[in-house]
Amino acid sequence: MTFRVCFVCTGNICRSPMAESVFRARVAEAGLDGLVEVDSAGTGDWHEGEGADPRTVAVLDAHGYDSDHVAHRFEPSWFGRLDLLIALDTGHLKALRRLATTEEDVRKVRLLRSYDPAAGADLDVPDPYYGARDGFAECLEMVEQASEGLLAAVRERLEGRAA
């Protein structure tokens, strides 16, 4: 059975596609390609159908990640097919929890940086959209650090399914 993860930010052109690309690479490196499906979406439809922000693409490309992406909006009906929804900041976390119709759906929603033990109290990945390219590099660093813990958590959940 496939484990499905979806990363969610505001417009699905900066943080969530970055997290999707990084996590997909971690899943492939771990040999879990056929077991874990990775996607991303936005809380709104502002950029639906567009590619990732050129600064996101540049940072991903510079670090060897796939940057092929088309933005789309998260639909509440997706809760049923997803195992884990990863919010990039507390605003996204709240938005997703408001859309959840069951306690099970609420439990599927987590903040990405909650998987990074070094993150401290501030678990938001800052929105780099209105800043310079270095903000995108900082975002990538935060995503990479949290992805290791997320991969460990997903692997644990997969092992639990096999038991």
C-alpha beads as a LAMMPS data file, in Angstrom:
LAMMPS data file: protein, C-alpha beads

163 atoms
162 bonds

1 atom types
1 bond types

-500.0 500.0 xlo xhi
-500.0 500.0 ylo yhi
-500.0 500.0 zlo zhi

Masses

1 110.0

Atoms # bond

1 1 1 0.000 0.000 0.000
2 1 1 1.313 3.463 -0.939
3 1 1 1.910 6.089 1.760
4 1 1 0.861 9.521 0.455
5 1 1 2.390 12.813 1.636
6 1 1 1.317 16.291 0.482
7 1 1 3.195 19.505 1.320
8 1 1 1.051 22.636 1.581
9 1 1 1.925 26.345 1.480
10 1 1 0.025 29.417 0.307
11 1 1 0.359 29.543 -3.475
12 1 1 2.192 26.279 -4.214
13 1 1 5.018 27.999 -6.082
14 1 1 7.763 28.436 -3.447
15 1 1 7.925 26.437 -0.226
16 1 1 5.691 23.453 -0.915
17 1 1 7.152 22.563 -4.329
18 1 1 10.609 22.931 -2.784
19 1 1 9.651 20.547 0.023
20 1 1 8.056 18.171 -2.484
21 1 1 11.231 18.022 -4.580
22 1 1 13.553 17.556 -1.617
23 1 1 11.400 14.906 0.020
24 1 1 10.884 13.026 -3.237
25 1 1 14.689 12.892 -3.578
26 1 1 15.037 11.595 0.013
27 1 1 12.404 8.937 -0.664
28 1 1 14.267 7.813 -3.803
29 1 1 17.626 7.759 -1.978
30 1 1 16.043 5.562 0.705
31 1 1 14.741 3.128 -1.926
32 1 1 11.107 3.862 -1.054
33 1 1 9.999 5.112 -4.498
34 1 1 7.201 2.610 -4.959
35 1 1 6.006 2.901 -1.374
36 1 1 5.775 6.676 -0.874
37 1 1 3.984 9.152 -3.141
38 1 1 4.871 12.846 -2.732
39 1 1 2.844 15.857 -3.900
40 1 1 2.238 19.491 -2.998
41 1 1 -0.566 22.045 -3.111
42 1 1 -1.524 25.551 -2.073
43 1 1 -4.176 26.796 0.314
44 1 1 -5.377 29.128 -2.440
45 1 1 -5.715 29.102 -6.209
46 1 1 -3.699 32.263 -6.991
47 1 1 -1.029 30.436 -9.017
48 1 1 -2.959 27.357 -10.142
49 1 1 -1.551 26.005 -13.395
50 1 1 1.710 27.977 -13.108
51 1 1 5.188 26.582 -12.657
52 1 1 7.268 27.117 -9.544
53 1 1 8.703 30.576 -8.856
54 1 1 11.899 31.028 -10.930
55 1 1 13.887 31.588 -7.717
56 1 1 12.625 28.258 -6.354
57 1 1 13.612 26.576 -9.614
58 1 1 17.070 28.173 -9.558
59 1 1 17.772 27.106 -5.963
60 1 1 16.490 23.569 -6.557
61 1 1 18.488 23.216 -9.781
62 1 1 21.647 24.561 -8.113
63 1 1 21.355 21.842 -5.472
64 1 1 20.566 18.987 -7.851
65 1 1 16.828 18.657 -7.224
66 1 1 14.053 18.196 -9.769
67 1 1 12.182 21.449 -10.320
68 1 1 9.393 20.314 -12.645
69 1 1 6.191 21.555 -11.033
70 1 1 2.683 22.841 -11.774
71 1 1 0.802 24.579 -8.955
72 1 1 -2.613 23.455 -7.796
73 1 1 -4.935 24.115 -4.881
74 1 1 -5.537 21.683 -2.037
75 1 1 -9.031 20.232 -2.093
76 1 1 -10.682 19.001 1.141
77 1 1 -11.692 15.784 -0.625
78 1 1 -7.983 14.844 -0.709
79 1 1 -7.957 14.118 3.038
80 1 1 -9.350 10.668 2.325
81 1 1 -6.501 9.639 0.044
82 1 1 -3.611 11.255 1.950
83 1 1 -1.778 9.835 4.933
84 1 1 0.093 12.977 5.928
85 1 1 -0.308 16.679 5.149
86 1 1 2.744 18.762 5.852
87 1 1 2.122 22.473 6.428
88 1 1 5.009 24.871 5.869
89 1 1 3.861 27.388 8.481
90 1 1 1.272 27.777 11.234
91 1 1 -1.104 29.668 8.922
92 1 1 -1.209 26.668 6.586
93 1 1 -1.580 24.334 9.567
94 1 1 -4.638 26.257 10.772
95 1 1 -6.129 26.455 7.268
96 1 1 -5.789 22.696 6.753
97 1 1 -7.223 21.893 10.174
98 1 1 -10.229 24.123 9.429
99 1 1 -10.841 22.098 6.250
100 1 1 -10.631 18.779 8.086
101 1 1 -14.007 17.206 8.793
102 1 1 -12.874 14.415 11.129
103 1 1 -10.415 14.047 14.010
104 1 1 -8.534 11.530 11.869
105 1 1 -8.045 14.217 9.209
106 1 1 -6.857 16.730 11.826
107 1 1 -4.241 14.217 13.026
108 1 1 -2.859 13.944 9.481
109 1 1 -1.752 17.606 9.512
110 1 1 1.729 18.447 10.827
111 1 1 4.254 21.264 10.532
112 1 1 7.345 20.365 8.497
113 1 1 9.847 21.758 10.985
114 1 1 8.311 19.684 13.777
115 1 1 10.449 16.911 12.259
116 1 1 13.665 18.908 12.835
117 1 1 14.860 18.534 16.437
118 1 1 17.169 21.559 15.990
119 1 1 14.311 23.860 14.897
120 1 1 13.567 25.176 18.366
121 1 1 10.276 26.915 19.091
122 1 1 9.780 28.632 15.713
123 1 1 8.457 25.906 13.430
124 1 1 7.500 28.131 10.488
125 1 1 9.408 28.024 7.216
126 1 1 9.409 31.746 6.319
127 1 1 7.801 32.745 3.019
128 1 1 10.627 33.805 0.694
129 1 1 8.297 35.143 -2.039
130 1 1 8.702 38.873 -1.341
131 1 1 12.421 38.684 -0.629
132 1 1 15.672 38.025 -2.440
133 1 1 17.045 34.711 -3.648
134 1 1 18.966 34.121 -0.401
135 1 1 15.599 33.646 1.338
136 1 1 14.940 30.745 -1.009
137 1 1 18.308 29.213 -0.104
138 1 1 17.438 29.543 3.609
139 1 1 14.084 27.904 2.924
140 1 1 15.824 25.014 1.165
141 1 1 18.154 24.538 4.117
142 1 1 15.217 24.335 6.546
143 1 1 13.388 21.912 4.273
144 1 1 16.448 19.670 3.933
145 1 1 17.011 19.576 7.689
146 1 1 13.396 18.650 8.446
147 1 1 13.204 16.096 5.618
148 1 1 15.515 13.684 7.410
149 1 1 13.210 13.489 10.428
150 1 1 10.143 13.302 8.220
151 1 1 11.655 10.414 6.287
152 1 1 12.346 8.571 9.545
153 1 1 8.722 9.119 10.647
154 1 1 7.340 7.919 7.305
155 1 1 9.610 4.874 7.364
156 1 1 8.326 4.066 10.873
157 1 1 4.718 4.378 9.706
158 1 1 5.460 2.101 6.733
159 1 1 6.990 -0.503 9.034
160 1 1 3.882 -0.250 11.227
161 1 1 1.693 -1.037 8.233
162 1 1 3.721 -4.129 7.419
163 1 1 3.358 -5.501 10.942

Bonds

1 1 1 2
2 1 2 3
3 1 3 4
4 1 4 5
5 1 5 6
6 1 6 7
7 1 7 8
8 1 8 9
9 1 9 10
10 1 10 11
11 1 11 12
12 1 12 13
13 1 13 14
14 1 14 15
15 1 15 16
16 1 16 17
17 1 17 18
18 1 18 19
19 1 19 20
20 1 20 21
21 1 21 22
22 1 22 23
23 1 23 24
24 1 24 25
25 1 25 26
26 1 26 27
27 1 27 28
28 1 28 29
29 1 29 30
30 1 30 31
31 1 31 32
32 1 32 33
33 1 33 34
34 1 34 35
35 1 35 36
36 1 36 37
37 1 37 38
38 1 38 39
39 1 39 40
40 1 40 41
41 1 41 42
42 1 42 43
43 1 43 44
44 1 44 45
45 1 45 46
46 1 46 47
47 1 47 48
48 1 48 49
49 1 49 50
50 1 50 51
51 1 51 52
52 1 52 53
53 1 53 54
54 1 54 55
55 1 55 56
56 1 56 57
57 1 57 58
58 1 58 59
59 1 59 60
60 1 60 61
61 1 61 62
62 1 62 63
63 1 63 64
64 1 64 65
65 1 65 66
66 1 66 67
67 1 67 68
68 1 68 69
69 1 69 70
70 1 70 71
71 1 71 72
72 1 72 73
73 1 73 74
74 1 74 75
75 1 75 76
76 1 76 77
77 1 77 78
78 1 78 79
79 1 79 80
80 1 80 81
81 1 81 82
82 1 82 83
83 1 83 84
84 1 84 85
85 1 85 86
86 1 86 87
87 1 87 88
88 1 88 89
89 1 89 90
90 1 90 91
91 1 91 92
92 1 92 93
93 1 93 94
94 1 94 95
95 1 95 96
96 1 96 97
97 1 97 98
98 1 98 99
99 1 99 100
100 1 100 101
101 1 101 102
102 1 102 103
103 1 103 104
104 1 104 105
105 1 105 106
106 1 106 107
107 1 107 108
108 1 108 109
109 1 109 110
110 1 110 111
111 1 111 112
112 1 112 113
113 1 113 114
114 1 114 115
115 1 115 116
116 1 116 117
117 1 117 118
118 1 118 119
119 1 119 120
120 1 120 121
121 1 121 122
122 1 122 123
123 1 123 124
124 1 124 125
125 1 125 126
126 1 126 127
127 1 127 128
128 1 128 129
129 1 129 130
130 1 130 131
131 1 131 132
132 1 132 133
133 1 133 134
134 1 134 135
135 1 135 136
136 1 136 137
137 1 137 138
138 1 138 139
139 1 139 140
140 1 140 141
141 1 141 142
142 1 142 143
143 1 143 144
144 1 144 145
145 1 145 146
146 1 146 147
147 1 147 148
148 1 148 149
149 1 149 150
150 1 150 151
151 1 151 152
152 1 152 153
153 1 153 154
154 1 154 155
155 1 155 156
156 1 156 157
157 1 157 158
158 1 158 159
159 1 159 160
160 1 160 161
161 1 161 162
162 1 162 163
